[in-house]
């Protein structure tokens, strides 16, 4: 498995440069035999039937995000991934419907293997922009949640040059946070960034046993969502 790099932060038009520590040469070794069937990382548990509902604002409009772990799986790079559906609505109208593919390795790291994106305008499908699949056209998977988050660790979450280059760094562990769904201890805070939008930094919070509880732009714009409902899977 690719090792997690160390964070280097520098100014970049008001944003932050995240250095995943690979010197720009990203080449994770994916051994299907090193992946497990169940995604039970405490900060990103993806059990079948789990459902998260978030609400917030996007450009002054009400945004609602519903995330559901489906019963479906998909083989990507020889790895059986879990299919998670992520539906975004703005003012009650679906604007994006995405199927994401995740898997957990034997060490407990959760990997992201790609996404099938459908964008809508006025109820009409207009684009699949942003879709990618690891192993196709040079795309590679990345880690979205380390097995043991450590402050200062940075990592690539995905990689397709010029299309999907999200990175993250762990900013804090063991914090407390309150969202509409409740108050949580043992919270991990990450900052997410991509060189494709260098002025934008997003802060995400993850609670043990729940997963993501909030996402908020802290640089390069405004907007974010907070967890309002959660139903655990089985």
C-alpha positions as CSV (number, residue, x, y, z in Angstrom):
1,X,0.0,0.0,0.0
2,X,1.1,3.5,-0.7
3,X,2.5,5.2,2.5
4,X,0.9,8.4,3.8
5,X,3.1,11.4,3.2
6,X,3.7,14.4,5.4
7,X,2.0,17.7,5.0
8,X,3.7,20.8,3.7
9,X,1.6,24.0,3.7
10,X,2.4,27.1,1.8
11,X,0.6,30.1,0.5
12,X,-1.1,29.9,-2.9
13,X,-3.5,32.7,-3.8
14,X,-5.0,32.6,-0.4
15,X,-5.4,28.8,-0.5
16,X,-3.1,26.0,0.8
17,X,-0.8,23.7,-1.0
18,X,-1.0,20.1,0.3
19,X,2.0,18.0,-0.4
20,X,1.2,14.3,-0.1
21,X,4.9,13.5,0.2
22,X,5.2,11.5,-3.1
23,X,7.3,14.1,-5.0
24,X,4.6,14.2,-7.7
25,X,5.2,10.5,-8.6
26,X,2.0,8.8,-7.4
27,X,2.1,5.1,-8.0
28,X,0.1,3.2,-5.3
29,X,0.4,-0.6,-5.4
30,X,-3.1,-2.1,-5.4
31,X,-3.2,-5.8,-4.4
32,X,-6.8,-7.0,-4.5
33,X,-5.8,-9.7,-1.9
34,X,-5.1,-6.9,0.6
35,X,-8.6,-5.6,0.6
36,X,-11.4,-6.7,3.0
37,X,-15.2,-7.0,2.5
38,X,-16.4,-4.7,5.2
39,X,-15.6,-1.0,5.5
40,X,-15.6,-0.5,9.3
41,X,-13.0,2.3,9.7
42,X,-14.6,4.2,12.7
43,X,-14.3,7.6,10.9
44,X,-15.8,6.4,7.6
45,X,-17.9,3.3,8.3
46,X,-19.8,2.3,5.2
47,X,-22.2,-0.5,6.2
48,X,-25.0,-1.5,3.8
49,X,-28.1,0.6,4.4
50,X,-26.4,3.4,6.2
51,X,-27.9,6.8,5.3
52,X,-26.7,10.3,6.0
53,X,-28.7,13.5,5.2
54,X,-27.0,16.9,5.2
55,X,-28.4,20.4,4.7
56,X,-26.8,23.8,4.1
57,X,-26.5,26.6,1.6
58,X,-25.0,26.8,-1.8
59,X,-24.8,30.2,-3.4
60,X,-27.6,31.4,-1.3
61,X,-29.8,28.4,-2.1
62,X,-30.8,25.5,0.2
63,X,-28.7,22.4,-0.5
64,X,-29.6,18.9,0.6
65,X,-27.3,16.0,0.3
66,X,-28.4,12.4,0.8
67,X,-25.7,9.6,1.0
68,X,-26.8,5.9,1.0
69,X,-24.6,2.8,1.1
70,X,-26.2,0.5,-1.4
71,X,-26.2,-3.3,-1.6
72,X,-24.4,-3.1,-4.9
73,X,-20.7,-3.7,-5.4
74,X,-18.4,-3.1,-8.3
75,X,-15.1,-4.6,-9.3
76,X,-12.4,-1.9,-9.9
77,X,-8.8,-2.8,-10.5
78,X,-9.7,-6.3,-9.3
79,X,-11.0,-5.0,-6.0
80,X,-14.6,-5.5,-5.0
81,X,-15.8,-2.0,-4.0
82,X,-18.9,-0.8,-2.1
83,X,-21.2,1.4,-4.1
84,X,-22.4,4.6,-2.3
85,X,-25.0,6.8,-3.8
86,X,-24.7,10.6,-3.3
87,X,-27.6,12.7,-4.3
88,X,-27.5,16.5,-4.2
89,X,-30.6,18.7,-4.4
90,X,-30.8,22.5,-4.5
91,X,-34.1,24.1,-3.6
92,X,-35.7,20.7,-3.9
93,X,-34.4,19.9,-7.4
94,X,-31.8,17.1,-8.0
95,X,-28.7,18.7,-9.6
96,X,-26.3,15.8,-9.1
97,X,-26.6,12.0,-8.7
98,X,-23.4,10.2,-8.2
99,X,-22.3,6.6,-7.5
100,X,-19.0,6.4,-5.6
101,X,-16.8,3.3,-5.2
102,X,-15.0,2.6,-1.9
103,X,-13.0,-0.3,-0.4
104,X,-11.0,-0.8,2.7
105,X,-7.6,-2.4,2.8
106,X,-6.4,-4.9,5.5
107,X,-4.7,-2.1,7.4
108,X,-8.0,-0.2,7.8
109,X,-7.4,2.6,5.2
110,X,-10.5,3.5,3.2
111,X,-9.8,3.9,-0.6
112,X,-11.8,5.8,-3.2
113,X,-11.8,4.0,-6.6
114,X,-13.9,6.4,-8.7
115,X,-17.3,7.8,-9.4
116,X,-20.1,7.8,-11.9
117,X,-21.5,11.4,-12.0
118,X,-24.8,12.6,-13.5
119,X,-25.5,16.3,-13.6
120,X,-29.0,17.7,-14.1
121,X,-30.5,21.0,-15.1
122,X,-34.3,21.5,-14.7
123,X,-34.6,17.7,-14.4
124,X,-32.7,17.0,-17.6
125,X,-29.4,15.1,-17.7
126,X,-26.8,17.4,-19.1
127,X,-23.4,15.9,-18.2
128,X,-21.3,13.1,-16.8
129,X,-18.4,15.5,-16.2
130,X,-16.2,14.5,-13.3
131,X,-16.7,10.8,-13.7
132,X,-13.6,8.6,-13.5
133,X,-12.6,5.0,-12.8
134,X,-9.4,3.8,-11.2
135,X,-7.3,1.8,-13.7
136,X,-8.9,3.5,-16.7
137,X,-7.0,6.2,-18.8
138,X,-4.4,6.6,-16.1
139,X,-6.7,7.2,-13.2
140,X,-5.6,5.9,-9.8
141,X,-7.4,5.4,-6.5
142,X,-6.6,7.3,-3.3
143,X,-7.2,7.2,0.4
144,X,-10.2,9.1,1.7
145,X,-9.7,8.1,5.4
146,X,-6.5,6.7,7.0
147,X,-6.7,3.8,9.3
148,X,-5.1,5.9,12.0
149,X,-5.5,9.6,11.4
150,X,-2.5,11.6,12.6
151,X,-2.2,15.4,12.6
152,X,0.1,16.5,9.8
153,X,-0.5,13.4,7.6
154,X,-1.5,14.3,4.0
155,X,-2.7,12.0,1.2
156,X,-4.1,11.9,-2.3
157,X,-7.8,11.0,-2.3
158,X,-8.0,10.4,-6.1
159,X,-5.8,10.9,-9.2
160,X,-6.6,11.6,-12.8
161,X,-4.4,14.3,-14.1
162,X,-6.4,17.5,-14.9
163,X,-9.7,15.9,-13.8
164,X,-9.5,14.4,-10.3
165,X,-6.7,15.5,-8.0
166,X,-8.3,15.9,-4.6
167,X,-5.9,15.8,-1.6
168,X,-6.4,16.1,2.1
169,X,-4.5,16.7,5.3
170,X,-5.4,15.8,8.9
171,X,-5.6,19.1,10.9
172,X,-6.9,17.8,14.3
173,X,-7.9,14.7,16.1
174,X,-9.9,14.1,19.2
175,X,-12.0,17.3,19.0
176,X,-15.6,18.0,19.8
177,X,-18.2,19.3,17.4
178,X,-21.9,20.0,17.3
179,X,-24.2,19.7,14.3
180,X,-28.0,19.5,14.1
181,X,-27.9,15.8,14.5
182,X,-26.0,16.0,17.8
183,X,-22.7,16.7,19.6
184,X,-19.7,14.4,19.1
185,X,-16.4,13.8,20.7
186,X,-13.5,12.1,19.1
187,X,-13.8,14.1,15.9
188,X,-11.2,14.2,13.1
189,X,-10.8,17.4,11.1
190,X,-9.4,17.4,7.6
191,X,-8.7,20.2,5.1
192,X,-9.3,19.2,1.5
193,X,-7.7,20.9,-1.5
194,X,-7.1,20.4,-5.2
195,X,-4.6,22.1,-7.5
196,X,-7.4,22.3,-10.0
197,X,-9.1,24.9,-7.7
198,X,-6.1,26.2,-5.8
199,X,-7.9,29.0,-4.0
200,X,-10.5,26.7,-2.4
201,X,-10.1,24.9,0.9
202,X,-12.8,22.8,2.4
203,X,-12.9,21.7,6.0
204,X,-14.5,18.3,6.8
205,X,-15.4,16.8,10.2
206,X,-15.7,13.1,10.9
207,X,-17.1,11.6,14.1
208,X,-16.2,8.2,15.3
209,X,-19.0,5.6,14.6
210,X,-20.8,8.0,12.3
211,X,-18.5,9.3,9.6
212,X,-18.7,12.7,7.9
213,X,-20.8,15.2,9.9
214,X,-20.0,18.5,8.1
215,X,-18.3,20.0,5.1
216,X,-17.6,23.7,5.0
217,X,-15.6,26.0,2.6
218,X,-13.2,28.0,4.7
219,X,-11.3,29.6,1.8
220,X,-12.2,30.5,-1.7
221,X,-16.0,30.8,-1.3
222,X,-18.9,30.2,1.0
223,X,-21.2,27.3,1.6
224,X,-21.3,24.0,3.5
225,X,-23.6,21.3,4.8
226,X,-24.2,19.8,8.3
227,X,-25.5,16.4,9.2
228,X,-29.2,16.5,10.1
229,X,-30.1,12.8,10.0
230,X,-28.2,9.5,10.3
231,X,-29.4,5.9,10.0
232,X,-26.9,3.2,10.7
233,X,-26.6,0.2,8.4
234,X,-26.2,-3.5,9.2
